[in-house]
Amino acid sequence: MAGLINIGLTGVLSHQTALNTTGNNITNANTPGYSRQEVQFDTQSGQRTGAGSVGSGVSITNIRRLANEFLSQQLREDTTLYGEQDTLRSELSRLDNLLGSETTGLSDALNNFFASLQNAAEDPASLPQRQLVLSEGQQVVNRFQALNQEFIQQRESVKTQMQQGVKDANTLLQSIAELNLAISESPGLAEGKMPNELLDKRDEALRELSELVGIKVTPTEGSQVNVSLNNGLSLVVGSNAAEFGTRESAQDPTSLEFTLRNGGRTLVVDNQINGGKLGGLRRFESEALRPAFEELGRVAIALSDALNHQHEIGLDLEGELGGRFFTDINNAAAQQGRVIANANNQVPQNGQLAVEITDSGVLEAGNWTLQFSGDGRSYELVDNATGEIANQGRLPDPVDSEISMPGFNIRIEGGTFNAGDKYLIQPTRNAAANINMEVEREEDLAFASPVRAESDLGNSGTGKINQGKMLDVRNPLTNSLLPSFRSEGELTNGPLEVRFADDGAGNLVFSVFDNNGDAIIDEKPYQAGISNKLFSENPGDGAEYQGFQFEISGNPAVGDVFSIDFNENGVSDNRNAEFLAALGTANTMNGGTQNFTEGYAGLVEAVGVKTRQSQLDSDAGATLLEQSTNQRESVSGVNLDEEAGKLIQYQAAYNASAQVMSVAQDLFNTLLQSFR
């Protein structure tokens, strides 16, 4: 009887445990990271009898955790991928909405500004029209600065997210290390009795960590795991955890770089942070936000340079040469602000560098690293976007020199340079923040041209002189005022006279004389049937370059005279206003292939393409993550229907085992009663 009771008892106890396990599965159906558990039954050793072996009941050998390491790893990888892509999509969408919006973008402000210039050209003496130009110009400035400020705010938001992500990652790393220790010290581990709940918690912590950064997980002894970055840098070894950190970038103090502290050493791991939210933030900053800063600055420089040059060669309402319309793109502060010394440079850290914009029409948006080697005088200029060497050479002694690049020069003005010293060169990064209006009064708008031409009333030929165009009031080679414009309110060497004569061989020639009667151009052949240019357009041609150009056409006669003089009382002259307005559609950027609106549209388009691609990648990543989640759930997830069926199965087995015990009791009672 005792054997039968014991058999029933083992069944009751075993199925009670099975019922508890099933109930635990059901109640944890919605617990993140929970893996379904399964009771494993085994027959107890039978008792040998003369008639054979008689069973002695059932026992539970293990409560197995249903988990597949391959599926868990796949889930972590897809989580990492989606975390990066979703972060990119979110940040790019914000940037795309900012640049493309009619209210926050730049396109409408540019169009309105050039429209106001065109309206002012129709009535150049109108003060209200001039005031509108100033107002619309200020709106352009406001848009540049507002966009730049929004970029800064998004950059600060990215930095805040990086710092919070690092804190979250450190919490998870410490938790994984502690769970490693708890698992390795778990009772029964040597007999294969796994601490299922601890394993679930560790797997969930690993999954959450993979949302932040790409990791590799390697099983080790004692059922522990080692965690590392994808390049092999250790994050968790046994019960020891490394610590992530962020700090101001040595190369660019406006950015953060990631660090990893492990065993008393701190390493910069910026380039090793790939995947996950942190990798997505890092990619957004380097691939979208920095280029947006630089491209917006390039448009600001091109606009300022073109407007300033054209405005400076005009004449205002008070008969004075025009000044700058916008801030000087090459003022001392701007030139020095385009260079950032690396914080890790060796002492004395006194290198003096500046960047001068030489041609905004071919200037590219980008940033470069100037790095020194050898004895500190050999240098390489590396394009940070491609990693390729854009220029290299050796500094003279003394070091004062220039490094020429398309659109800008790097000027070495002095100091000591050591091997390993680096300088970040960013010609356009801060331009959108620095642009401002220089013109303050309506009267200061230079809508007229400083010079005009007239035909002598006694001319007998049919020659005509146009009203010409201004090239410059300063010598582009020396930046000093040209001789013609050194006296205020007059043409210093004027009026100039163009006189036609016969060269003695029957050929018509012309000469240009200054107000002293000296020939600037002497007996230049006149070609009938075409427009003949009077002056050189090359600043290197000495006196033949006057900073303006006039053309004569038709058939002048011998003795005909044309005069060129200062444009006095030219308040109704709109020639320079027309040129200013025409800059709105002139291809002055990208080597003569883009106007300002198209240059900005290129930025909007580039961000839009990246945004669309990130949306597609995010959708694809979400699909992959859903698939891997479903695959894991098919193995480790709790199926409530299945568990309900097991409840019935185990309940029936429990009841039957109890009935066995009841039968044994009845038999025992019957046996007792037979002896009464």
C-alpha positions as CSV (number, residue, x, y, z in Angstrom):
1,M,0.0,0.0,0.0
2,A,2.9,2.4,0.9
3,G,4.3,2.0,-2.7
4,L,0.9,2.9,-4.2
5,I,0.5,5.9,-2.0
6,N,4.0,7.1,-2.8
7,I,3.4,6.7,-6.5
8,G,0.3,8.8,-6.2
9,L,2.1,11.4,-4.0
10,T,4.9,11.8,-6.6
11,G,2.2,12.4,-9.2
12,V,0.4,15.0,-7.1
13,L,3.6,16.9,-6.2
14,S,5.0,16.8,-9.7
15,H,1.8,18.0,-11.3
16,Q,1.3,20.6,-8.7
17,T,4.7,22.0,-9.7
18,A,3.7,21.7,-13.4
19,L,0.5,23.6,-12.6
20,N,2.5,26.3,-10.8
21,T,4.9,26.6,-13.7
22,T,2.0,26.9,-16.2
23,G,0.3,29.5,-14.0
24,N,3.5,31.5,-13.8
25,N,3.8,31.4,-17.6
26,I,0.2,32.7,-17.9
27,T,0.7,35.6,-15.5
28,N,4.0,36.6,-17.2
29,A,2.5,36.5,-20.7
30,N,3.0,40.3,-21.0
31,T,6.3,40.6,-19.1
32,P,9.0,42.1,-21.4
33,G,11.8,39.5,-22.0
34,Y,10.0,36.7,-20.2
35,S,10.8,33.2,-21.6
36,R,8.3,30.4,-21.4
37,Q,9.2,27.7,-18.9
38,E,8.5,24.0,-19.3
39,V,8.5,21.2,-16.7
40,Q,10.4,18.1,-17.7
41,F,9.1,14.8,-16.1
42,D,11.1,11.7,-15.7
43,T,10.1,8.2,-14.4
44,Q,11.6,7.3,-11.0
45,S,13.7,4.2,-10.7
46,G,11.5,1.1,-10.4
47,Q,11.7,-1.6,-7.8
48,R,12.9,-5.0,-8.9
49,T,10.6,-8.0,-8.1
50,G,10.5,-11.6,-9.0
51,A,7.8,-10.7,-11.5
52,G,9.9,-7.8,-13.0
53,S,10.4,-4.1,-12.3
54,V,7.5,-2.1,-10.7
55,G,7.5,1.6,-11.2
56,S,7.8,4.0,-8.2
57,G,6.3,7.1,-9.7
58,V,7.4,10.3,-11.4
59,S,9.9,13.1,-10.7
60,I,10.7,16.5,-12.1
61,T,14.2,16.6,-13.5
62,N,14.3,20.3,-14.6
63,I,12.2,23.4,-15.2
64,R,13.5,24.3,-18.7
65,R,13.6,27.8,-20.0
66,L,12.6,27.8,-23.6
67,A,15.1,30.2,-25.3
68,N,17.2,30.1,-28.5
69,E,20.4,32.1,-28.3
70,F,20.5,32.4,-32.1
71,L,17.1,34.1,-32.1
72,S,18.1,36.3,-29.2
73,Q,21.2,37.4,-31.0
74,Q,19.2,38.1,-34.2
75,L,16.7,40.1,-32.2
76,R,19.5,42.2,-30.7
77,E,21.0,42.8,-34.2
78,D,17.7,43.9,-35.6
79,T,17.0,46.0,-32.6
80,T,20.3,47.8,-33.1
81,L,19.6,48.4,-36.8
82,Y,16.1,49.8,-36.1
83,G,17.3,51.9,-33.3
84,E,19.8,53.6,-35.6
85,Q,17.4,54.0,-38.5
86,D,14.5,55.3,-36.4
87,T,16.7,57.9,-34.7
88,L,18.0,59.0,-38.1
89,R,14.5,59.3,-39.5
90,S,13.3,61.3,-36.5
91,E,16.1,63.8,-36.5
92,L,16.2,64.1,-40.3
93,S,12.5,64.7,-40.5
94,R,12.8,67.6,-38.0
95,L,15.6,69.1,-40.1
96,D,13.7,68.5,-43.4
97,N,10.6,70.2,-42.0
98,L,12.6,73.2,-40.9
99,L,14.4,73.8,-44.2
100,G,11.4,73.0,-46.5
101,S,8.8,75.0,-44.7
102,E,7.6,78.3,-46.3
103,T,7.6,80.0,-42.9
104,T,11.0,78.8,-41.7
105,G,12.9,78.3,-44.9
106,L,15.0,80.8,-46.8
107,S,13.5,80.6,-50.4
108,D,10.6,83.0,-49.9
109,A,12.9,85.6,-48.1
110,L,15.3,85.5,-51.0
111,N,12.6,85.8,-53.6
112,N,11.0,88.8,-51.8
113,F,14.3,90.5,-51.4
114,F,15.2,90.4,-55.1
115,A,11.6,91.3,-56.0
116,S,12.0,94.5,-53.9
117,L,15.2,95.3,-55.7
118,Q,13.5,95.0,-59.0
119,N,10.7,97.3,-57.9
120,A,13.2,99.8,-56.6
121,A,15.0,99.7,-59.9
122,E,11.8,101.0,-61.6
123,D,11.8,104.1,-59.3
124,P,15.3,104.4,-57.9
125,A,14.6,107.8,-56.2
126,S,11.6,106.5,-54.2
127,L,12.4,106.4,-50.5
128,P,9.5,104.0,-49.7
129,Q,10.9,101.5,-52.3
130,R,14.3,101.9,-50.8
131,Q,12.9,101.3,-47.3
132,L,11.3,98.1,-48.6
133,V,14.7,96.9,-49.9
134,L,16.2,97.4,-46.4
135,S,13.3,95.6,-44.8
136,E,13.4,92.6,-47.1
137,G,17.2,92.5,-46.8
138,Q,16.8,92.4,-43.0
139,Q,14.3,89.5,-43.4
140,V,16.9,87.6,-45.4
141,V,19.4,88.2,-42.5
142,N,16.8,87.1,-40.0
143,R,16.1,83.9,-41.9
144,F,19.8,83.0,-42.1
145,Q,20.3,83.6,-38.4
146,A,17.0,81.8,-37.4
147,L,17.9,78.7,-39.4
148,N,21.4,78.7,-37.9
149,Q,19.9,79.1,-34.4
150,E,17.5,76.2,-35.1
151,F,20.5,74.1,-36.3
152,I,22.2,74.9,-33.0
153,Q,19.2,74.0,-31.0
154,Q,18.9,70.6,-32.8
155,R,22.7,70.1,-32.2
156,E,22.2,70.7,-28.5
157,S,19.2,68.3,-28.5
158,V,21.4,65.7,-30.1
159,K,24.1,66.2,-27.5
160,T,21.6,65.9,-24.7
161,Q,20.3,62.7,-26.1
162,M,23.8,61.4,-26.4
163,Q,24.5,62.2,-22.8
164,Q,21.3,60.5,-21.6
165,G,21.9,57.5,-23.8
166,V,25.4,57.1,-22.3
167,K,23.8,57.2,-18.8
168,D,21.3,54.6,-19.8
169,A,24.0,52.4,-21.3
170,N,26.1,52.6,-18.2
171,T,23.1,51.5,-16.0
172,L,22.5,48.5,-18.3
173,L,26.2,47.6,-18.4
174,Q,26.3,47.6,-14.6
175,S,23.1,45.5,-14.4
176,I,24.5,42.9,-16.8
177,A,27.7,42.6,-14.8
178,E,25.7,42.2,-11.6
179,L,23.4,39.6,-13.2
180,N,26.5,37.7,-14.5
181,L,27.7,37.5,-10.9
182,A,24.3,36.4,-9.6
183,I,23.9,33.8,-12.2
184,S,27.4,32.3,-11.7
185,E,26.6,32.1,-7.9
186,S,23.2,30.6,-8.3
187,P,22.6,27.3,-6.4
188,G,22.2,24.2,-8.5
189,L,24.1,25.7,-11.5
190,A,26.6,22.9,-11.4
191,E,23.8,20.4,-11.7
192,G,22.3,22.2,-14.7
193,K,19.5,23.9,-12.7
194,M,19.5,27.3,-14.4
195,P,18.2,30.5,-12.7
196,N,15.6,31.2,-15.4
197,E,14.4,34.5,-14.1
198,L,18.0,35.9,-13.9
199,L,18.7,34.7,-17.4
200,D,15.5,36.5,-18.7
201,K,16.5,39.7,-16.9
202,R,20.0,39.6,-18.5
203,D,18.7,38.9,-22.0
204,E,16.3,41.8,-21.6
205,A,19.1,44.1,-20.4
206,L,21.2,43.0,-23.4
207,R,18.3,43.8,-25.8
208,E,17.8,47.2,-24.2
209,L,21.5,47.9,-24.6
210,S,21.4,46.9,-28.2
211,E,18.8,49.7,-28.7
212,L,21.5,52.1,-27.8
213,V,24.6,50.7,-29.5
214,G,25.7,47.7,-31.5
215,I,27.2,45.0,-29.3
216,K,28.6,41.5,-29.5
217,V,27.6,38.9,-26.8
218,T,30.0,36.0,-26.1
219,P,29.0,33.2,-23.7
220,T,31.7,32.2,-21.2
221,E,32.1,29.9,-18.2
222,G,29.7,29.9,-15.3
223,S,26.8,30.8,-17.7
224,Q,28.2,34.3,-17.8
225,V,28.4,36.5,-21.0
226,N,31.0,38.9,-22.1
227,V,29.8,42.0,-24.0
228,S,31.9,44.1,-26.4
229,L,31.5,46.7,-29.1
230,N,31.5,45.4,-32.6
231,N,35.2,46.2,-33.0
232,G,36.0,44.1,-29.9
233,L,36.4,46.7,-27.2
234,S,35.2,45.1,-23.9
235,L,32.1,46.5,-22.2
236,V,31.4,43.7,-19.7
237,V,33.8,41.0,-18.7
238,G,32.3,38.7,-16.0
239,S,31.2,40.9,-13.2
240,N,33.2,43.9,-14.3
241,A,31.6,46.7,-16.4
242,A,33.2,49.5,-18.4
243,E,31.8,53.0,-18.3
244,F,30.8,55.1,-21.3
245,G,31.2,58.9,-21.2
246,T,31.0,62.0,-23.3
247,R,33.2,65.0,-23.4
248,E,33.8,68.1,-25.6
249,S,35.5,67.1,-28.8
250,A,39.1,68.0,-29.1
251,Q,38.7,68.7,-32.8
252,D,35.4,70.6,-32.6
253,P,34.3,72.0,-29.2
254,T,30.7,72.4,-30.4
255,S,30.4,68.6,-30.6
256,L,30.7,65.7,-28.2
257,E,32.9,62.6,-28.5
258,F,32.3,59.3,-26.9
259,T,34.7,57.8,-24.4
260,L,35.1,54.4,-22.7
261,R,36.7,54.0,-19.3
262,N,37.9,50.5,-18.5
263,G,40.5,49.4,-16.0
264,G,41.7,52.9,-15.2
265,R,42.1,53.8,-18.9
266,T,39.9,56.2,-20.9
267,L,39.7,55.7,-24.6
268,V,38.0,57.9,-27.3
269,V,35.6,55.5,-29.0
270,D,33.8,57.9,-31.2
271,N,34.4,55.9,-34.4
272,Q,33.5,52.7,-32.7
273,I,29.9,53.8,-31.8
274,N,27.9,52.2,-34.5
275,G,24.3,51.2,-34.6
276,G,21.5,51.9,-32.1
277,K,20.3,55.3,-31.0
278,L,23.8,56.5,-30.2
279,G,25.1,55.5,-33.6
280,G,22.1,57.1,-35.2
281,L,22.7,60.4,-33.4
282,R,26.4,60.3,-34.3
283,R,25.6,59.7,-38.0
284,F,22.9,62.4,-38.1
285,E,25.4,65.0,-36.7
286,S,28.2,64.1,-39.1
287,E,26.2,63.2,-42.2
288,A,23.4,65.8,-42.1
289,L,23.6,68.5,-39.4
290,R,27.2,69.6,-40.0
291,P,26.8,69.6,-43.8
292,A,23.6,71.7,-43.3
293,F,25.6,74.3,-41.3
294,E,28.3,74.4,-44.0
295,E,25.9,74.5,-47.0
296,L,23.8,77.3,-45.4
297,G,26.9,79.2,-44.7
298,R,28.1,78.8,-48.3
299,V,24.9,80.4,-49.5
300,A,25.3,83.2,-47.0
301,I,28.9,83.9,-48.1
302,A,28.0,83.8,-51.8
303,L,25.0,86.2,-51.3
304,S,27.1,88.6,-49.1
305,D,30.0,88.6,-51.5
306,A,28.0,89.2,-54.7
307,L,25.7,91.8,-53.1
308,N,28.6,93.6,-51.4
309,H,30.7,93.8,-54.6
310,Q,27.9,95.0,-56.7
311,H,26.8,97.6,-54.1
312,E,30.3,98.9,-53.6
313,I,30.6,99.8,-57.3
314,G,27.3,101.8,-57.2
315,L,26.5,105.3,-56.3
316,D,24.1,106.3,-53.6
317,L,21.5,109.2,-53.4
318,E,24.1,111.5,-52.0
319,G,26.7,111.0,-54.7
320,E,29.0,108.7,-52.8
321,L,30.3,105.3,-53.6
322,G,28.2,102.5,-52.1
323,G,29.6,100.6,-49.1
324,R,29.0,97.0,-48.2
325,F,25.4,95.8,-48.2
326,F,26.0,92.8,-45.9
327,T,28.8,92.1,-43.4
328,D,32.3,91.8,-44.8
329,I,32.9,88.1,-45.4
330,N,36.6,88.6,-44.8
331,N,36.8,90.7,-41.7
332,A,39.5,89.7,-39.2
333,A,37.1,88.0,-36.8
334,A,35.5,85.9,-39.6
335,Q,38.8,84.8,-41.0
336,Q,40.1,83.7,-37.6
337,G,36.8,82.1,-36.6
338,R,37.2,79.7,-39.6
339,V,40.1,77.9,-37.8
340,I,39.9,75.8,-34.6
341,A,43.0,74.5,-33.0
342,N,42.8,70.9,-31.7
343,A,42.7,70.8,-27.9
344,N,45.4,68.0,-28.0
345,N,48.0,70.2,-29.8
346,Q,51.4,70.3,-28.1
347,V,52.6,73.4,-26.4
348,P,53.1,76.3,-27.0
349,Q,49.8,76.1,-29.0
350,N,50.5,79.5,-30.5
351,G,49.9,78.8,-34.2
352,Q,48.2,81.8,-35.9
353,L,46.0,80.8,-38.9
354,A,43.2,82.5,-40.8
355,V,41.0,81.5,-43.7
356,E,40.3,84.1,-46.4
357,I,37.5,83.6,-48.9
358,T,39.0,84.3,-52.3
359,D,36.2,83.3,-54.7
360,S,32.7,82.5,-53.4
361,G,31.7,81.3,-56.8
362,V,33.8,78.2,-56.6
363,L,33.8,77.8,-52.8
364,E,32.6,74.4,-51.6
365,A,30.8,73.5,-48.4
366,G,32.9,71.3,-46.3
367,N,35.6,71.1,-43.6
368,W,39.2,70.1,-43.7
369,T,41.9,69.1,-41.2
370,L,45.3,70.7,-41.5
371,Q,47.8,68.4,-39.8
372,F,51.5,68.7,-39.3
373,S,54.2,66.0,-39.3
374,G,57.9,65.6,-39.2
375,D,59.6,68.6,-37.8
376,G,56.3,70.5,-37.7
377,R,56.7,72.2,-41.0
378,S,55.4,69.4,-43.3
379,Y,51.6,69.6,-43.6
380,E,48.7,67.7,-45.1
381,L,45.2,69.2,-45.7
382,V,42.7,66.3,-45.4
383,D,39.1,66.5,-46.6
384,N,37.1,65.2,-43.6
385,A,34.2,64.1,-45.8
386,T,36.4,61.7,-48.0
387,G,39.5,61.3,-45.9
388,E,41.6,62.2,-49.0
389,I,44.5,64.5,-49.0
390,A,43.5,67.7,-50.7
391,N,46.8,69.6,-50.4
392,Q,50.2,69.0,-48.9
393,G,53.5,70.7,-48.7
394,R,56.1,72.3,-46.4
395,L,56.0,75.6,-44.6
396,P,58.9,78.0,-45.3
397,D,61.1,79.6,-42.7
398,P,59.7,81.8,-41.4
399,V,56.3,80.1,-41.6
400,D,54.3,83.0,-43.0
401,S,52.7,81.6,-46.1
402,E,49.4,80.7,-47.8
403,I,47.8,77.3,-48.7
404,S,45.6,77.8,-51.7
405,M,42.4,75.9,-52.2
406,P,39.4,76.4,-54.6
407,G,37.6,79.5,-53.2
408,F,39.7,80.1,-50.1
409,N,43.2,80.5,-48.8
410,I,44.6,79.3,-45.5
411,R,47.0,81.9,-44.3
412,I,49.8,80.9,-41.9
413,E,50.6,84.1,-40.0
414,G,53.1,82.8,-37.4
415,G,53.6,80.6,-34.4
416,T,55.2,77.3,-33.8
417,F,53.9,74.0,-35.1
418,N,54.7,70.5,-33.8
419,A,54.4,67.1,-35.3
420,G,50.8,65.9,-34.6
421,D,49.3,69.3,-34.3
422,K,45.9,69.6,-36.0
423,Y,43.6,72.5,-37.0
424,L,40.0,72.2,-38.2
425,I,39.4,74.4,-41.2
426,Q,35.7,75.3,-41.8
427,P,35.4,78.1,-44.3
428,T,31.6,78.3,-44.3
429,R,30.4,76.9,-40.9
430,N,29.6,80.2,-39.1
431,A,28.7,82.4,-42.0
432,A,24.9,82.2,-41.6
433,A,25.3,83.3,-37.9
434,N,27.6,86.2,-38.8
435,I,25.6,87.8,-41.7
436,N,24.2,91.2,-40.9
437,M,23.0,94.3,-42.7
438,E,25.6,97.1,-43.2
439,V,23.4,99.5,-45.0
440,E,21.2,101.4,-42.5
441,R,19.7,104.4,-44.4
442,E,17.6,104.5,-47.5
443,E,19.9,107.2,-49.0
444,D,22.9,104.8,-48.7
445,L,21.5,102.3,-51.1
446,A,23.7,102.6,-54.2
447,F,21.3,102.2,-57.1
448,A,23.2,104.4,-59.6
449,S,26.4,103.8,-61.5
450,P,29.3,106.1,-60.7
451,V,30.2,106.8,-64.3
452,R,28.3,107.8,-67.4
453,A,29.2,108.4,-71.0
454,E,28.1,111.1,-73.6
455,S,28.6,111.7,-77.3
456,D,29.9,115.1,-78.3
457,L,27.2,117.2,-80.0
458,G,29.6,117.9,-82.9
459,N,30.1,114.2,-83.8
460,S,29.5,113.6,-87.5
461,G,29.6,109.8,-87.5
462,T,26.9,107.3,-86.4
463,G,28.9,105.9,-83.5
464,K,27.2,105.2,-80.2
465,I,28.5,104.6,-76.8
466,N,26.6,102.5,-74.3
467,Q,26.2,103.3,-70.6
468,G,28.7,100.6,-69.7
469,K,29.1,98.6,-66.6
470,M,31.2,98.8,-63.5
471,L,33.8,96.1,-62.8
472,D,35.3,97.4,-59.5
473,V,36.3,100.5,-57.6
474,R,39.2,98.7,-56.0
475,N,42.1,96.9,-57.6
476,P,41.4,93.2,-57.0
477,L,45.1,92.5,-56.8
478,T,45.9,95.1,-54.1
479,N,42.4,95.9,-52.7
480,S,43.3,99.6,-52.9
481,L,41.1,102.2,-54.6
482,L,41.7,102.6,-58.3
483,P,43.1,105.9,-59.4
484,S,39.8,107.0,-60.9
485,F,37.9,106.7,-57.6
486,R,40.3,108.2,-55.1
487,S,38.5,111.6,-55.0
488,E,35.0,111.8,-53.5
489,G,32.3,113.0,-55.8
490,E,34.3,113.0,-59.0
491,L,36.2,110.9,-61.4
492,T,39.8,111.7,-60.3
493,N,41.3,111.4,-63.8
494,G,38.2,112.5,-65.6
495,P,36.6,113.4,-67.7
496,L,38.1,110.9,-70.0
497,E,37.9,111.5,-73.7
498,V,37.7,108.9,-76.5
499,R,38.9,110.5,-79.7
500,F,38.8,109.0,-83.2
501,A,41.5,109.6,-85.8
502,D,43.1,108.3,-89.0
503,D,46.3,106.4,-88.4
504,G,47.7,107.8,-91.7
505,A,47.0,104.6,-93.6
506,G,43.3,105.1,-93.9
507,N,42.4,103.1,-90.8
508,L,40.2,104.4,-88.0
509,V,41.7,104.3,-84.6
510,F,40.8,105.6,-81.2
511,S,42.7,106.9,-78.2
512,V,41.6,107.5,-74.6
513,F,42.9,110.6,-72.8
514,D,42.7,111.6,-69.1
515,N,42.0,115.1,-67.8
516,N,45.7,116.0,-68.1
517,G,45.7,115.1,-71.8
518,D,47.8,112.0,-71.3
519,A,46.9,108.9,-73.3
520,I,45.6,106.0,-71.3
521,I,45.1,104.0,-74.5
522,D,46.9,105.2,-77.7
523,E,45.6,104.5,-81.2
524,K,43.8,101.3,-80.8
525,P,42.2,100.0,-84.1
526,Y,38.4,100.4,-84.3
527,Q,36.6,97.5,-85.9
528,A,33.4,98.4,-87.7
529,G,30.3,96.1,-87.4
530,I,30.9,95.0,-83.8
531,S,30.9,96.6,-80.3
532,N,34.4,97.7,-79.5
533,K,35.4,97.6,-75.8
534,L,37.4,100.6,-74.7
535,F,39.3,99.3,-71.7
536,S,40.9,96.1,-70.4
537,E,39.0,93.9,-68.0
538,N,42.2,92.4,-66.6
539,P,43.4,94.1,-63.4
540,G,47.0,93.3,-64.3
541,D,47.0,95.6,-67.4
542,G,47.9,98.7,-65.5
543,A,46.3,102.0,-66.6
544,E,44.2,100.2,-69.2
545,Y,42.2,98.7,-66.4
546,Q,39.9,101.5,-65.1
547,G,37.4,99.5,-63.1
548,F,34.7,100.0,-65.7
549,Q,34.0,99.1,-69.3
550,F,32.2,101.0,-72.1
551,E,31.5,99.9,-75.7
552,I,31.2,101.9,-78.9
553,S,29.4,100.6,-81.9
554,G,28.3,102.0,-85.3
555,N,30.5,104.0,-87.5
556,P,32.3,106.9,-85.8
557,A,33.9,109.5,-88.0
558,V,37.4,110.9,-87.7
559,G,37.4,113.7,-85.2
560,D,34.4,112.3,-83.2
561,V,34.7,112.5,-79.4
562,F,33.0,110.6,-76.6
563,S,33.4,111.6,-72.9
564,I,33.3,109.5,-69.8
565,D,32.8,111.3,-66.4
566,F,31.5,111.0,-62.9
567,N,27.7,110.5,-62.7
568,E,26.7,113.7,-60.9
569,N,23.1,114.1,-59.8
570,G,22.3,110.6,-61.0
571,V,19.4,110.1,-58.5
572,S,17.2,108.6,-61.2
573,D,19.9,106.3,-62.5
574,N,18.9,102.7,-61.9
575,R,21.8,100.9,-63.6
576,N,23.3,99.4,-60.5
577,A,19.9,98.6,-59.1
578,E,19.2,96.5,-62.2
579,F,22.5,94.7,-61.7
580,L,21.6,94.1,-58.0
581,A,18.2,92.7,-58.9
582,A,19.7,90.5,-61.6
583,L,21.9,88.7,-59.1
584,G,18.7,86.9,-57.9
585,T,18.8,84.8,-61.0
586,A,22.5,85.0,-61.9
587,N,24.5,81.8,-61.7
588,T,27.1,83.0,-59.2
589,M,27.6,79.8,-57.2
590,N,29.1,76.3,-57.9
591,G,31.4,77.5,-60.7
592,G,28.6,79.5,-62.4
593,T,25.9,76.7,-62.4
594,Q,23.7,77.8,-59.5
595,N,22.0,81.0,-58.3
596,F,21.3,81.6,-54.6
597,T,17.8,80.1,-54.6
598,E,19.1,77.0,-56.4
599,G,22.0,76.8,-53.9
600,Y,19.6,76.7,-51.0
601,A,17.3,74.3,-52.9
602,G,20.3,72.0,-53.2
603,L,20.6,71.9,-49.4
604,V,16.8,71.3,-49.1
605,E,17.0,68.5,-51.7
606,A,20.0,66.8,-50.1
607,V,18.3,66.7,-46.7
608,G,15.0,65.6,-48.3
609,V,16.7,62.7,-50.1
610,K,18.4,61.6,-46.9
611,T,15.1,61.9,-45.0
612,R,13.2,59.8,-47.6
613,Q,15.9,57.2,-47.6
614,S,15.9,57.1,-43.8
615,Q,12.1,56.6,-43.8
616,L,12.5,53.7,-46.2
617,D,15.3,52.2,-44.1
618,S,13.3,52.7,-40.9
619,D,10.3,50.9,-42.4
620,A,12.5,48.0,-43.6
621,G,14.2,47.9,-40.1
622,A,10.8,47.8,-38.4
623,T,9.8,44.9,-40.6
624,L,12.9,43.0,-39.8
625,L,12.5,43.7,-36.1
626,E,8.9,42.5,-36.2
627,Q,10.0,39.3,-37.9
628,S,12.8,38.5,-35.4
629,T,10.5,39.4,-32.5
630,N,7.8,37.0,-33.9
631,Q,10.4,34.3,-34.3
632,R,11.6,34.7,-30.7
633,E,8.0,34.7,-29.5
634,S,7.3,31.5,-31.4
635,V,9.9,29.8,-29.2
636,S,10.0,31.8,-26.0
637,G,6.7,33.6,-25.9
638,V,3.7,32.5,-23.9
639,N,0.8,31.0,-25.9
640,L,-2.2,31.4,-23.7
641,D,-4.3,28.8,-25.6
642,E,-1.5,26.3,-25.2
643,E,-1.1,27.1,-21.5
644,A,-4.8,26.8,-21.0
645,G,-4.7,23.3,-22.5
646,K,-1.8,22.4,-20.2
647,L,-3.7,23.6,-17.2
648,I,-6.5,21.1,-18.0
649,Q,-3.9,18.4,-18.8
650,Y,-2.0,18.9,-15.5
651,Q,-5.2,19.3,-13.5
652,A,-6.5,16.0,-14.8
653,A,-3.2,14.3,-14.0
654,Y,-3.2,15.8,-10.5
655,N,-6.7,14.6,-9.9
656,A,-5.9,11.1,-11.2
657,S,-2.8,11.0,-8.9
658,A,-4.9,12.0,-6.0
659,Q,-7.3,9.2,-6.9
660,V,-4.4,6.7,-6.9
661,M,-3.7,7.8,-3.3
662,S,-7.4,7.5,-2.5
663,V,-7.5,3.9,-3.9
664,A,-4.4,3.0,-1.9
665,Q,-6.2,4.3,1.2
666,D,-9.3,2.3,0.4
667,L,-7.2,-0.9,-0.1
668,F,-5.5,-0.3,3.2
669,N,-8.8,0.2,5.0
670,T,-10.1,-3.0,3.5
671,L,-7.0,-4.8,4.6
672,L,-7.4,-3.5,8.2
673,Q,-11.1,-4.4,8.3
674,S,-10.3,-8.1,7.4
675,F,-8.5,-8.5,10.7
676,R,-11.3,-7.2,12.9
